[in-house]
Amino acid sequence: MKELSVTELARLRAEHPELVLLDVREPVELRMASIPGALAMPMRTVPARLHELPKDRPIAVICHHGGRSYQVARFLLAQGFGDVANVDGGIDAYATQVDPSIPRY
């Protein structure tokens, strides 16, 4: 499975607007901090909502630090999604290295 640094994610989002940023954190976490344009889908809801994800577009999965997103990325690959990456360090790393306006928690 591919691992993306948060700086790679920022570059890819700028260069490839078709990239889906899948945020698998819980609603309370999303209210505290989020990345504009991300698709919010809490980890526990992913199996029931697979039909909402495009198999023909790259997907980068993000959570708080990278643990939940790693599990979801592995699940998506097992379900036949071909271009899936985990965002190493999650939104916490994104807030410190890419966009300091995003609150940390």
MMTF fields as JSON, N, C-alpha, C and O atoms, coordinates in Angstrom:
{
  "mmtfVersion": "1.0.0",
  "mmtfProducer": "UNKNOWN",
  "numBonds": 419,
  "numAtoms": 420,
  "numGroups": 105,
  "numChains": 1,
  "numModels": 1,
  "chainsPerModel": [1],
  "groupsPerChain": [105],
  "chainIdList": ["A"],
  "bondAtomList": [4, 2, 8, 6, 12, 10, 16, 14, 20, 18, 24, 22, 28, 26, 32, 30, 36, 34, 40, 38, 44, 42, 48, 46, 52, 50, 56, 54, 60, 58, 64, 62, 68, 66, 72, 70, 76, 74, 80, 78, 84, 82, 88, 86, 92, 90, 96, 94, 100, 98, 104, 102, 108, 106, 112, 110, 116, 114, 120, 118, 124, 122, 128, 126, 132, 130, 136, 134, 140, 138, 144, 142, 148, 146, 152, 150, 156, 154, 160, 158, 164, 162, 168, 166, 172, 170, 176, 174, 180, 178, 184, 182, 188, 186, 192, 190, 196, 194, 200, 198, 204, 202, 208, 206, 212, 210, 216, 214, 220, 218, 224, 222, 228, 226, 232, 230, 236, 234, 240, 238, 244, 242, 248, 246, 252, 250, 256, 254, 260, 258, 264, 262, 268, 266, 272, 270, 276, 274, 280, 278, 284, 282, 288, 286, 292, 290, 296, 294, 300, 298, 304, 302, 308, 306, 312, 310, 316, 314, 320, 318, 324, 322, 328, 326, 332, 330, 336, 334, 340, 338, 344, 342, 348, 346, 352, 350, 356, 354, 360, 358, 364, 362, 368, 366, 372, 370, 376, 374, 380, 378, 384, 382, 388, 386, 392, 390, 396, 394, 400, 398, 404, 402, 408, 406, 412, 410, 416, 414],
  "bondOrderList": [1, 1, 1, 1, 1, 1, 1, 1, 1, 1, 1, 1, 1, 1, 1, 1, 1, 1, 1, 1, 1, 1, 1, 1, 1, 1, 1, 1, 1, 1, 1, 1, 1, 1, 1, 1, 1, 1, 1, 1, 1, 1, 1, 1, 1, 1, 1, 1, 1, 1, 1, 1, 1, 1, 1, 1, 1, 1, 1, 1, 1, 1, 1, 1, 1, 1, 1, 1, 1, 1, 1, 1, 1, 1, 1, 1, 1, 1, 1, 1, 1, 1, 1, 1, 1, 1, 1, 1, 1, 1, 1, 1, 1, 1, 1, 1, 1, 1, 1, 1, 1, 1, 1, 1],
  "groupList": [{"groupName": "MET", "atomNameList": ["N", "CA", "C", "O"], "elementList": ["N", "C", "C", "O"], "formalChargeList": [0, 0, 0, 0], "bondAtomList": [1, 0, 2, 1, 3, 2], "bondOrderList": [1, 1, 2], "singleLetterCode": "M", "chemCompType": "L-PEPTIDE LINKING"}, {"groupName": "LYS", "atomNameList": ["N", "CA", "C", "O"], "elementList": ["N", "C", "C", "O"], "formalChargeList": [0, 0, 0, 0], "bondAtomList": [1, 0, 2, 1, 3, 2], "bondOrderList": [1, 1, 2], "singleLetterCode": "K", "chemCompType": "L-PEPTIDE LINKING"}, {"groupName": "GLU", "atomNameList": ["N", "CA", "C", "O"], "elementList": ["N", "C", "C", "O"], "formalChargeList": [0, 0, 0, 0], "bondAtomList": [1, 0, 2, 1, 3, 2], "bondOrderList": [1, 1, 2], "singleLetterCode": "E", "chemCompType": "L-PEPTIDE LINKING"}, {"groupName": "LEU", "atomNameList": ["N", "CA", "C", "O"], "elementList": ["N", "C", "C", "O"], "formalChargeList": [0, 0, 0, 0], "bondAtomList": [1, 0, 2, 1, 3, 2], "bondOrderList": [1, 1, 2], "singleLetterCode": "L", "chemCompType": "L-PEPTIDE LINKING"}, {"groupName": "SER", "atomNameList": ["N", "CA", "C", "O"], "elementList": ["N", "C", "C", "O"], "formalChargeList": [0, 0, 0, 0], "bondAtomList": [1, 0, 2, 1, 3, 2], "bondOrderList": [1, 1, 2], "singleLetterCode": "S", "chemCompType": "L-PEPTIDE LINKING"}, {"groupName": "VAL", "atomNameList": ["N", "CA", "C", "O"], "elementList": ["N", "C", "C", "O"], "formalChargeList": [0, 0, 0, 0], "bondAtomList": [1, 0, 2, 1, 3, 2], "bondOrderList": [1, 1, 2], "singleLetterCode": "V", "chemCompType": "L-PEPTIDE LINKING"}, {"groupName": "THR", "atomNameList": ["N", "CA", "C", "O"], "elementList": ["N", "C", "C", "O"], "formalChargeList": [0, 0, 0, 0], "bondAtomList": [1, 0, 2, 1, 3, 2], "bondOrderList": [1, 1, 2], "singleLetterCode": "T", "chemCompType": "L-PEPTIDE LINKING"}, {"groupName": "ALA", "atomNameList": ["N", "CA", "C", "O"], "elementList": ["N", "C", "C", "O"], "formalChargeList": [0, 0, 0, 0], "bondAtomList": [1, 0, 2, 1, 3, 2], "bondOrderList": [1, 1, 2], "singleLetterCode": "A", "chemCompType": "L-PEPTIDE LINKING"}, {"groupName": "ARG", "atomNameList": ["N", "CA", "C", "O"], "elementList": ["N", "C", "C", "O"], "formalChargeList": [0, 0, 0, 0], "bondAtomList": [1, 0, 2, 1, 3, 2], "bondOrderList": [1, 1, 2], "singleLetterCode": "R", "chemCompType": "L-PEPTIDE LINKING"}, {"groupName": "HIS", "atomNameList": ["N", "CA", "C", "O"], "elementList": ["N", "C", "C", "O"], "formalChargeList": [0, 0, 0, 0], "bondAtomList": [1, 0, 2, 1, 3, 2], "bondOrderList": [1, 1, 2], "singleLetterCode": "H", "chemCompType": "L-PEPTIDE LINKING"}, {"groupName": "PRO", "atomNameList": ["N", "CA", "C", "O"], "elementList": ["N", "C", "C", "O"], "formalChargeList": [0, 0, 0, 0], "bondAtomList": [1, 0, 2, 1, 3, 2], "bondOrderList": [1, 1, 2], "singleLetterCode": "P", "chemCompType": "L-PEPTIDE LINKING"}, {"groupName": "ASP", "atomNameList": ["N", "CA", "C", "O"], "elementList": ["N", "C", "C", "O"], "formalChargeList": [0, 0, 0, 0], "bondAtomList": [1, 0, 2, 1, 3, 2], "bondOrderList": [1, 1, 2], "singleLetterCode": "D", "chemCompType": "L-PEPTIDE LINKING"}, {"groupName": "ILE", "atomNameList": ["N", "CA", "C", "O"], "elementList": ["N", "C", "C", "O"], "formalChargeList": [0, 0, 0, 0], "bondAtomList": [1, 0, 2, 1, 3, 2], "bondOrderList": [1, 1, 2], "singleLetterCode": "I", "chemCompType": "L-PEPTIDE LINKING"}, {"groupName": "GLY", "atomNameList": ["N", "CA", "C", "O"], "elementList": ["N", "C", "C", "O"], "formalChargeList": [0, 0, 0, 0], "bondAtomList": [1, 0, 2, 1, 3, 2], "bondOrderList": [1, 1, 2], "singleLetterCode": "G", "chemCompType": "PEPTIDE LINKING"}, {"groupName": "CYS", "atomNameList": ["N", "CA", "C", "O"], "elementList": ["N", "C", "C", "O"], "formalChargeList": [0, 0, 0, 0], "bondAtomList": [1, 0, 2, 1, 3, 2], "bondOrderList": [1, 1, 2], "singleLetterCode": "C", "chemCompType": "L-PEPTIDE LINKING"}, {"groupName": "TYR", "atomNameList": ["N", "CA", "C", "O"], "elementList": ["N", "C", "C", "O"], "formalChargeList": [0, 0, 0, 0], "bondAtomList": [1, 0, 2, 1, 3, 2], "bondOrderList": [1, 1, 2], "singleLetterCode": "Y", "chemCompType": "L-PEPTIDE LINKING"}, {"groupName": "GLN", "atomNameList": ["N", "CA", "C", "O"], "elementList": ["N", "C", "C", "O"], "formalChargeList": [0, 0, 0, 0], "bondAtomList": [1, 0, 2, 1, 3, 2], "bondOrderList": [1, 1, 2], "singleLetterCode": "Q", "chemCompType": "L-PEPTIDE LINKING"}, {"groupName": "PHE", "atomNameList": ["N", "CA", "C", "O"], "elementList": ["N", "C", "C", "O"], "formalChargeList": [0, 0, 0, 0], "bondAtomList": [1, 0, 2, 1, 3, 2], "bondOrderList": [1, 1, 2], "singleLetterCode": "F", "chemCompType": "L-PEPTIDE LINKING"}, {"groupName": "ASN", "atomNameList": ["N", "CA", "C", "O"], "elementList": ["N", "C", "C", "O"], "formalChargeList": [0, 0, 0, 0], "bondAtomList": [1, 0, 2, 1, 3, 2], "bondOrderList": [1, 1, 2], "singleLetterCode": "N", "chemCompType": "L-PEPTIDE LINKING"}],
  "groupTypeList": [0, 1, 2, 3, 4, 5, 6, 2, 3, 7, 8, 3, 8, 7, 2, 9, 10, 2, 3, 5, 3, 3, 11, 5, 8, 2, 10, 5, 2, 3, 8, 0, 7, 4, 12, 10, 13, 7, 3, 7, 0, 10, 0, 8, 6, 5, 10, 7, 8, 3, 9, 2, 3, 10, 1, 11, 8, 10, 12, 7, 5, 12, 14, 9, 9, 13, 13, 8, 4, 15, 16, 5, 7, 8, 17, 3, 3, 7, 16, 13, 17, 13, 11, 5, 7, 18, 5, 11, 13, 13, 12, 11, 7, 15, 7, 6, 16, 5, 11, 10, 4, 12, 10, 8, 15],
  "groupIdList": [1, 2, 3, 4, 5, 6, 7, 8, 9, 10, 11, 12, 13, 14, 15, 16, 17, 18, 19, 20, 21, 22, 23, 24, 25, 26, 27, 28, 29, 30, 31, 32, 33, 34, 35, 36, 37, 38, 39, 40, 41, 42, 43, 44, 45, 46, 47, 48, 49, 50, 51, 52, 53, 54, 55, 56, 57, 58, 59, 60, 61, 62, 63, 64, 65, 66, 67, 68, 69, 70, 71, 72, 73, 74, 75, 76, 77, 78, 79, 80, 81, 82, 83, 84, 85, 86, 87, 88, 89, 90, 91, 92, 93, 94, 95, 96, 97, 98, 99, 100, 101, 102, 103, 104, 105],
  "secStructList": [7, 3, 3, 3, 7, 2, 2, 2, 2, 2, 2, 2, 2, 2, 2, 7, 6, 6, 7, 3, 3, 3, 3, 7, 1, 7, 2, 2, 2, 2, 2, 2, 7, 7, 7, 6, 6, 7, 3, 3, 7, 7, 4, 4, 4, 6, 4, 4, 4, 4, 4, 4, 1, 7, 6, 6, 1, 7, 3, 3, 3, 3, 7, 1, 1, 1, 2, 2, 2, 2, 2, 2, 2, 2, 2, 2, 2, 2, 6, 6, 7, 7, 1, 3, 3, 3, 3, 6, 6, 2, 2, 2, 2, 2, 2, 2, 2, 6, 7, 6, 6, 1, 7, 7, 7],
  "xCoordList": [0.843, 0.0, 0.892, 1.946, 0.441, 1.177, 0.956, -0.133, 2.008, 1.952, 2.302, 3.294, 1.496, 1.762, 2.123, 1.489, 3.133, 3.382, 2.347, 1.713, 2.18, 1.197, 1.625, 0.777, 2.925, 3.386, 3.121, 2.77, 3.288, 2.935, 1.442, 1.027, 0.637, -0.81, -1.167, -1.967, -0.595, -0.893, -0.524, -1.275, 0.625, 1.053, 0.11, -0.298, -0.235, -1.131, -2.515, -3.118, -3.017, -4.331, -4.301, -5.276, -3.205, -3.082, -2.949, -3.491, -2.228, -1.971, -3.057, -3.226, -3.787, -4.774, -6.104, -6.372, -6.928, -8.192, -9.155, -10.132, -8.897, -9.758, -9.475, -10.245, -8.386, -8.039, -9.141, -9.584, -9.573, -10.563, -9.806, -9.039, -10.022, -9.459, -10.558, -11.529, -10.393, -11.392, -10.986, -9.979, -11.771, -11.502, -12.366, -13.593, -11.729, -12.473, -12.603, -12.879, -12.403, -12.559, -14.036, -14.902, -14.298, -15.66, -16.163, -15.36, -17.492, -18.061, -17.537, -17.304, -17.348, -16.847, -15.439, -15.098, -14.63, -13.285, -13.336, -12.562, -14.256, -14.398, -14.806, -14.391, -15.618, -16.026, -14.846, -14.824, -13.869, -12.698, -11.701, -11.092, -11.54, -10.534, -10.865, -11.21, -10.757, -11.0, -10.27, -9.86, -10.121, -9.484, -10.591, -11.364, -10.68, -11.728, -11.694, -10.632, -12.879, -12.995, -12.873, -13.045, -12.576, -12.461, -13.854, -14.823, -13.932, -15.166, -15.168, -14.321, -16.106, -16.199, -16.992, -18.137, -16.347, -16.985, -16.359, -15.325, -16.975, -16.386, -16.061, -16.797, -14.959, -14.448, -15.52, -15.585, -16.351, -17.356, -18.416, -19.109, -18.549, -19.577, -19.067, -19.857, -17.77, -17.185, -17.76, -18.121, -17.87, -18.399, -19.79, -20.057, -20.665, -22.018, -22.066, -23.048, -21.015, -21.029, -20.042, -19.739, -19.543, -18.576, -19.068, -18.279, -20.367, -20.937, -20.735, -20.864, -20.422, -20.204, -18.787, -18.506, -17.91, -16.516, -16.255, -16.652, -15.592, -15.292, -14.085, -13.037, -14.244, -13.128, -12.164, -11.064, -12.575, -11.747, -10.969, -10.423, -10.917, -10.176, -9.249, -9.565, -8.115, -7.232, -7.884, -8.589, -7.632, -8.189, -7.044, -6.229, -6.991, -6.057, -6.901, -7.841, -6.567, -7.351, -6.604, -5.408, -7.347, -6.738, -7.575, -8.796, -6.883, -7.562, -6.772, -6.2, -6.733, -6.037, -4.512, -3.8, -4.014, -2.567, -2.147, -0.967, -3.068, -2.721, -3.092, -2.96, -3.552, -3.903, -5.209, -5.255, -6.261, -7.558, -7.514, -8.066, -6.864, -6.799, -6.032, -6.368, -5.021, -4.276, -5.208, -5.192, -6.012, -6.946, -7.974, -8.282, -8.506, -9.501, -8.859, -9.466, -7.661, -6.975, -6.77, -6.986, -6.359, -6.196, -7.536, -7.597, -8.597, -9.928, -10.336, -10.845, -10.112, -10.49, -9.718, -10.288, -8.443, -7.657, -8.223, -8.3, -8.614, -9.187, -10.537, -10.958, -11.211, -12.519, -12.385, -13.392, -11.172, -10.97, -10.667, -10.59, -10.493, -10.096, -8.596, -7.804, -8.217, -6.85, -5.847, -4.689, -6.25, -5.312, -5.655, -6.353, -5.146, -5.462, -4.159, -3.209, -4.126, -2.949, -3.384, -4.455, -2.54, -2.737, -1.928, -0.798, -2.517, -1.805, -1.103, -1.741, 0.208, 1.03, 1.008, 1.28, 0.688, 0.671, -0.67, -0.893, -1.583, -2.945, -3.074, -2.165, -4.243, -4.53, -3.637, -3.403, -3.148, -2.245, -0.966, -0.513, -0.392, 0.809, 0.476, 1.28, -0.699, -1.116, -1.182, -0.763, -1.707, -1.831, -0.468, -0.304, 0.498, 1.805, 2.71, 3.541, 2.559, 3.489, 2.937, 3.707, 1.604, 1.022, 0.151, 0.328, -0.787, -1.745, -1.921, -2.779, -1.108, -1.177, -2.466, -2.679, -3.331, -4.624, -5.595, -6.614, -5.273, -6.121, -5.796, -4.639, -6.823, -6.561, -6.058, -6.437, -5.214, -4.724, -5.499, -5.911, -5.686, -6.384, -5.753, -6.199],
  "yCoordList": [-1.178, 0.0, 1.247, 1.282, 2.247, 3.508, 4.299, 4.303, 4.961, 5.901, 7.269, 7.418, 8.255, 9.623, 10.474, 10.378, 11.303, 12.307, 13.403, 13.478, 14.236, 15.31, 16.335, 16.953, 16.519, 17.444, 16.855, 17.585, 15.548, 14.896, 15.019, 15.266, 14.85, 14.99, 16.383, 16.521, 17.397, 18.777, 18.995, 19.624, 18.48, 18.617, 17.873, 18.411, 16.641, 15.846, 16.476, 16.46, 17.029, 17.684, 18.886, 19.152, 19.605, 20.769, 20.353, 21.007, 19.267, 18.819, 17.916, 17.838, 17.24, 16.249, 16.467, 15.813, 17.381, 17.676, 16.491, 16.53, 15.45, 14.264, 13.385, 12.47, 13.65, 12.886, 13.028, 14.138, 11.919, 11.92, 11.849, 10.915, 12.834, 12.802, 12.297, 13.002, 11.083, 10.417, 10.56, 9.998, 11.309, 11.546, 10.598, 10.704, 9.665, 8.617, 8.873, 7.954, 10.118, 10.457, 10.605, 10.674, 10.651, 10.769, 12.211, 13.141, 12.401, 13.748, 14.762, 15.917, 14.359, 15.296, 15.766, 16.927, 14.892, 15.272, 16.22, 17.173, 15.944, 16.79, 18.208, 19.175, 18.324, 19.662, 20.435, 21.664, 19.725, 20.383, 20.834, 21.897, 20.014, 20.299, 19.51, 18.331, 20.173, 19.451, 20.13, 21.287, 19.386, 19.891, 20.155, 19.25, 21.369, 21.675, 20.726, 20.41, 20.287, 19.418, 17.939, 17.118, 17.577, 16.16, 15.532, 16.187, 14.258, 13.493, 12.853, 12.011, 13.244, 12.715, 11.415, 11.362, 10.365, 9.057, 8.327, 7.677, 8.428, 7.772, 6.304, 5.61, 5.858, 4.507, 3.434, 2.553, 3.499, 2.451, 2.423, 1.419, 3.513, 3.582, 3.188, 3.029, 3.032, 2.779, 1.542, 1.635, 0.384, -0.787, -0.556, -0.995, 0.122, 0.366, 1.464, 1.58, 2.261, 3.402, 3.249, 4.221, 2.034, 1.807, 2.324, 2.81, 2.219, 2.641, 4.131, 4.575, 4.903, 6.341, 6.673, 7.81, 5.687, 5.928, 5.494, 4.398, 6.34, 5.995, 5.065, 5.327, 3.98, 3.054, 3.533, 2.998, 4.538, 5.005, 6.283, 6.918, 6.66, 7.849, 7.491, 6.6, 8.171, 7.903, 8.362, 9.37, 7.605, 7.91, 7.98, 7.062, 9.072, 9.214, 9.212, 9.997, 8.336, 8.175, 8.835, 8.618, 9.656, 10.396, 10.234, 10.089, 10.264, 10.282, 11.238, 12.209, 10.98, 11.89, 11.739, 12.73, 10.494, 10.26, 9.249, 9.189, 8.458, 7.501, 6.061, 5.225, 5.739, 4.354, 3.888, 2.86, 4.648, 4.277, 4.349, 3.486, 5.369, 5.518, 4.354, 3.92, 3.849, 2.689, 1.486, 0.782, 1.255, 0.12, 0.276, -0.693, 1.476, 1.713, 1.564, 0.986, 2.069, 1.94, 0.467, 0.066, -0.332, -1.782, -2.42, -3.261, -2.025, -2.541, -2.189, -3.04, -0.932, -0.506, -1.298, -1.704, -1.513, -2.317, -3.733, -4.296, -4.3, -5.65, -5.696, -6.753, -4.554, -4.487, -4.151, -3.944, -4.094, -3.874, -2.452, -2.172, -1.55, -0.194, -0.239, -0.751, 0.29, 0.101, 1.144, 0.811, 2.39, 3.476, 4.117, 5.129, 3.501, 3.942, 4.185, 3.411, 5.261, 5.572, 5.998, 6.576, 5.703, 6.16, 7.445, 7.553, 8.416, 9.663, 9.511, 9.491, 9.404, 9.202, 10.449, 11.553, 10.275, 11.392, 12.07, 12.827, 11.796, 12.3, 13.808, 14.547, 14.239, 15.673, 16.416, 17.616, 15.704, 16.354, 16.796, 17.925, 15.931, 16.291, 17.341, 18.238, 17.239, 18.219, 19.615, 20.598, 19.687, 20.975, 21.556, 22.776, 20.718, 21.242, 21.511, 22.417, 20.738, 20.846, 21.544, 22.036, 21.593, 22.149, 23.369, 24.414, 23.239, 24.316, 24.578, 23.973, 25.481, 25.744, 26.419, 26.593, 26.802, 27.372, 26.296, 26.603, 25.039, 23.931, 23.66, 23.429, 23.69, 23.432, 22.014, 21.063, 21.905, 20.576, 20.178, 21.027, 18.893, 18.386, 17.108, 16.525],
  "zCoordList": [0.0, 0.0, 0.0, 0.634, -0.719, -0.772, 0.512, 1.086, 0.939, 2.058, 1.495, 0.783, 1.811, 1.381, 2.578, 3.629, 2.426, 3.453, 3.25, 2.197, 4.236, 4.111, 3.064, 2.421, 2.889, 1.851, 0.462, -0.465, 0.319, -0.956, -1.218, -2.35, -0.181, -0.322, -0.821, -1.746, -0.23, -0.637, -2.101, -2.846, -2.51, -3.901, -4.838, -5.867, -4.487, -5.332, -5.449, -6.522, -4.352, -4.413, -5.345, -6.049, -5.355, -6.234, -7.701, -8.592, -7.938, -9.309, -9.876, -11.093, -9.014, -9.452, -8.717, -7.709, -9.221, -8.535, -8.477, -7.729, -9.246, -9.204, -7.986, -7.692, -7.281, -6.087, -5.04, -4.745, -4.489, -3.411, -2.09, -1.857, -1.233, 0.109, 1.03, 1.303, 1.499, 2.334, 3.801, 4.231, 4.557, 5.974, 6.787, 6.771, 7.504, 8.209, 9.709, 10.479, 10.118, 11.535, 11.901, 11.029, 13.179, 13.699, 13.568, 13.493, 13.54, 13.396, 14.412, 14.056, 15.653, 16.671, 16.297, 16.525, 15.734, 15.311, 14.113, 14.026, 13.198, 12.013, 12.392, 11.752, 13.433, 13.888, 14.47, 14.416, 15.022, 15.609, 14.546, 14.667, 13.498, 12.476, 11.22, 11.288, 10.071, 8.82, 7.672, 7.764, 6.601, 5.391, 4.377, 4.064, 3.865, 2.891, 1.69, 1.153, 1.291, 0.129, 0.418, -0.483, 1.671, 2.015, 2.102, 2.487, 1.738, 1.874, 3.255, 3.55, 4.094, 5.458, 5.453, 5.006, 5.966, 6.054, 7.246, 7.096, 8.423, 9.59, 9.313, 8.612, 9.872, 9.613, 9.697, 8.84, 10.709, 10.917, 9.819, 9.657, 9.065, 8.025, 6.643, 5.712, 6.506, 5.185, 4.506, 3.332, 5.167, 4.452, 3.848, 2.729, 4.572, 4.076, 3.014, 2.281, 2.934, 2.006, 0.846, 0.154, 0.638, -0.437, -1.782, -2.593, -2.018, -3.302, -3.57, -4.711, -2.538, -2.7, -3.179, -3.558, -3.161, -3.525, -4.963, -5.36, -5.746, -7.137, -7.233, -6.643, -7.981, -8.167, -9.245, -9.381, -10.009, -11.118, -10.796, -11.698, -9.525, -9.12, -7.961, -7.172, -7.848, -6.708, -5.402, -5.362, -4.346, -3.03, -2.022, -1.931, -1.269, -0.157, 1.114, 1.242, 2.045, 3.269, 4.424, 4.619, 5.192, 6.294, 7.56, 7.507, 8.698, 10.003, 10.899, 10.405, 12.189, 13.095, 12.99, 12.825, 13.085, 13.034, 11.974, 11.628, 11.452, 10.403, 10.668, 9.774, 11.867, 12.196, 11.571, 10.895, 11.801, 11.219, 9.704, 9.021, 9.181, 7.728, 7.101, 5.999, 7.778, 7.286, 7.165, 6.155, 8.186, 8.168, 7.054, 6.359, 6.877, 5.827, 4.447, 3.546, 4.276, 2.985, 2.637, 1.493, 3.602, 3.362, 2.99, 2.093, 3.67, 3.379, 1.947, 1.217, 1.547, 0.197, -0.862, -1.875, -0.629, -1.57, -1.673, -2.765, -0.545, -0.54, -1.253, -1.723, -1.332, -1.997, -3.484, -4.16, -3.992, -5.411, -5.837, -7.033, -4.888, -5.234, -5.554, -4.762, -6.701, -7.165, -6.738, -6.488, -6.648, -6.374, -5.033, -4.967, -3.966, -2.611, -1.854, -1.969, -1.087, -0.276, 1.118, 1.306, 2.079, 3.446, 3.64, 3.164, 4.342, 4.627, 5.968, 7.021, 5.914, 7.091, 7.975, 7.502, 9.236, 10.188, 10.329, 11.273, 9.377, 9.47, 9.493, 9.113, 9.956, 9.963, 10.961, 10.818, 11.959, 12.911, 12.199, 12.388, 11.395, 10.626, 9.575, 9.32, 8.963, 7.961, 8.582, 7.97, 9.793, 10.486, 10.847, 10.848, 11.15, 11.532, 10.326, 10.372, 9.255, 8.13, 6.893, 6.068, 6.751, 5.526, 5.798, 5.172, 6.727, 6.959, 8.456, 9.098, 9.008, 10.447, 10.898, 12.098, 9.959, 10.366, 10.848, 11.466, 10.562, 11.027, 12.494, 12.847, 13.348, 14.779, 15.034, 14.35, 16.016, 16.453, 17.702, 18.494, 17.861, 19.047, 19.516, 20.505]
}
